[in-house]
Structure formats: C-alpha cells, structure tokens
Amino acid sequence: MADFLSTLNRNPLTGPLVRALGLPNPVTLARADGGYVATPFAGKRILVQAAAHSYAETALLQALRNGGGEPLAAPTEAKLDIVAFDASGCATPDDARALYEAFHAAARKIAVNGRVLIVAALCDAAADPLALATARGVEGFARSLGKELGRKGITVNLAYVARDAVDRLEGVVRFFCGVQTTYVSGQAVTVRSTATAPAALPLNAAMAGKVALVTGSARGIGLAVAERLLQEGAQVVCLDVPAMEQELQQTCARIGALPLALDIAGADAPARLADYFRERFGGLDILIHNAGITRDRTIANMSEQQWDQVLAVNFRAISEIDRVLLQDGTVRDGGRVVCLSSISGIAGNFGQTNYAYTKAALTAYVAAQAGRVGGRGICINAVAPGFIETAMTAKMPFMMREMGRRLNSVQQGGQPRDAAELITFLATPAAYGITGNTIRVCGQGLIGA
Ligand code: NAD
C-alpha cells in the first residue's frame, strides 16, 4: 500500500504545503535489492572506538576488515557511514563518559542512512550490581541516540556480548552495520555461546543447500522471506492454507519455490510436515513460523471462536510443529527457527487481547527453547514487526494506519523486505551467537519501546 504522506511530500505541488504544515517528511531509507556481498564495507567511512578495558574492539575491527572495510585511524571531519563503539569495558558511571565523548563528537557527522553499533558487556545476573547497572545504562543511551538520529534513516543498535562469545560477532557486525538493517533500530540483542558453534566459521552467504520452510508465504512478509532465502541459495517450501492454493502455486512458479497447501492448525500438520521434509529432503534446516491471523474485537465483544482461532494458529500450531520437528530430528543440527511475534505482544493493543496473548507468548517461548536446542547448534528467535505495509495493515482504519506509520523514529512504515532481512539474517549460519532473542523490526517504534 502506498504511503500517502510520502507521495504528497514528493509531489512538487503538494510537497511545500505538507512541509509548511509541519507534517513529517520521511527520508528515503537505503535498502539492498540483491543478496549478501562478500565486502559490504568496502569504501565506507568507518570509525571504531572503545572505552578503556573493553574486550570486543579487536573482534569489531576484524569483522569490519573481513567485510572489506578499513576503519579510520582517528576521527576526521568527513561524514561517517558506520560508527562502532565498544563499551564492554564500562564498569562504572565514570567509564561510561567515554560514550558521551565519542558520540558528542561523532553524532553530527554520521551520514544519512548511517549505521551505529554499540557493544556492551553481557553480565550474568549475579554480577556486581554496579557493573550490571552500567551495562544497562548503555541500552538507555543507545535507544535515545536512535531516537535522535532516526529521522536521517540512521539505525542505532546495541549488542550485549558475553566474553566467551566475542568470536561470534562477525555476523552481528555484518547485519547491524550493513544496509540490510534498514528498519531495525533501537534494538538490544544478546550474543552468547548458548548454541554449539559450527565446525567451520560460517559466512553469511553459506545458505546454499539449506532447506527452508516458510509458513504463510503466499503473500506479505512470508513471501518476502521466501524470496530473500531463495536469493541466498536456499531451497524454499512455501506453505499456506488450502484456500490460497491457487495463489500459492502461481507465486511459487514465479519465484522458484515449492508450494505446500496445508493448514498449520490442523491436528495432522506436524506429522505431515515431518513426513514431507524427511521424504523429500531428509530433513529441514530453516523453519520460519510466519503464518498468523488477527480476529480483532474488544474482549467484551470477542466470540469464543475468535479467541480460539487466533490461539490455535498463532501459538498452538507453532509449539505443536516444533514439538514434533525439533524432537524427532527433522530440524537438523545447526538449524534455525524464527517465530513471528509482534509489537502488540510487547506493548499490548486495543482490540487484540487474543493476538497479543499469542505474540507475547512467543517471546517467552523462544527464550525458553533456546537452552534446550542449543546443544544441537540450533538457534531459535522471535522477530517482532512494527508497522509493515502488507494486507494485514492495509485492513486498518485510515487514521490508525497513518498513526501506525508515523509513530517511529524513521516516520514511515516498513516494507515486507525489511522484516525479511532480519528474519533471513537470523536464519544464516553466521547468526550462531543469537538465540532466545526477540528483535523488533519497527523503525524503532515508539509504542512499547
Ligand atoms: P498476511 O495476512 O499478509 O499473511 C499471512 C499469511 O498466513 C496469509 O497468506 C495466510 O493465508 C497465512 N495463514 C493464515 N493462517 C494460516 C494457517 N492456519 N495455515 C497456513 N497459513 C496460514 O500477514 P503479514 O502481514 O505478512 O504477517 C506475517 C506475520 O507477521 C504474522 O504472523 C503477523 O502476525 C506478523 N506481524 C505482521 C505485522 C505487519 O505489520 N504486517 C506486524 C506485526 C506482526
């Protein structure tokens, strides 16, 4: 669906009036149209700095260099494309002054669509309270910086990195300092050694030969994910309800995926999926639980059926499919599972008690599952989209839709491709340090932030 305000802004006749009224004029966000490249940082102006006693700076520098970048030796007056700051050494409020000094000097120099990645120490709950508080302070800093810079399309994200997971930063740097992070800002991810590391250091592009299932992929975000995974060389099965079979077949023929018409909420769905993937491919590597439905009503007006349907599709089906496919080994070692949550599950939403229940449940579900499947090198995460331009959001009343689009740091809705970029990254071998996380793709939405 077209963004009405952006259309008016870009029209030479109406643009000046829109701006005179003080309405937002969203920046054009940088997006990749191709797949991953080996040297995404070549030619970028990169500044890497660190607080004293930090432990991730070497890994940050190495990851940027492996991606073709050559970080500047010292700050310059030139515009910066990427700023990375290692705050893992901050253990007291005095140490955190380094953050102020670095970004006070750099903030105005960051180019439109620039990228900021800050690293903080991941402390366990029993750590010194002052060290814990100092690391958490970095999150408040990063989220605020994201709100200050978002209008320029600059993303600011934070990675809490455990000392024993520093070697897992490469993929994290590639994503959060790369073009694909377009609509992901203000996020705090944890990087840990929960999942067993693969034998060889994975590269982003190592998706060739992987088998992927994307549920609910006849259209919308699911379709964008399927296309993105195909672009990276995976074999993709697109699943949707039997009622969408014709659309699904046409879509699959166009993009080069395999169609599978199946209702995920059917009692036999887990067994049918296990049989299908074992027989055809010997297993499954990437499982994207994207299918989801809304049946919005206030709780007083909601029928039992509306409650039951949403719980069955958005939550029970996922846990049932995982129960079979993870336990019986259909999902192979080193696999990736991504569940589609929602900002509604984080903030709650009027008329969505059923939907928000399921989407909140998924955030706890992935956190709890991560430890159970990590021994097999499997990572499981949730992605929580904010306002993404799809059939689901096109159904919203005009004013709600317009508010949904603007209430974020980049003042516009995201595209299905933006959500697909985050989901695809989490499905790559290179994301082996990220598990149990819920990451929003919401342009740093103000709701529930
Ligand atoms: P969409 O409605 O455009 O597409 C969802 C697809 O899932 C449809 O093709 C539908 O037929 C399929 N589906 C529904 N029930 C199914 C079932 N029982 N079995 C198999 N397939 C089924 O939705 P979308 O906007 O692309 O959203 C995708 C996911 O992202 C959903 O889980 C949604 O809750 C979540 N999400 C979307 C947004 C957004 O802004 N669009 C925001 C937050 C979360």
Boltz pocket constraint, residues with backbone or C-beta under 6 A from the ligand:
constraints:
  - pocket:
      binder: B
      contacts: [[A, 215], [A, 216], [A, 217], [A, 218], [A, 219], [A, 220], [A, 221], [A, 222], [A, 239], [A, 240], [A, 241], [A, 244], [A, 262], [A, 263], [A, 264], [A, 265], [A, 289], [A, 290], [A, 291], [A, 292], [A, 293], [A, 313], [A, 340], [A, 341], [A, 342], [A, 343], [A, 384], [A, 385], [A, 386], [A, 387], [A, 388], [A, 389], [A, 390], [A, 391], [A, 392], [A, 393]]
      max_distance: 6.0
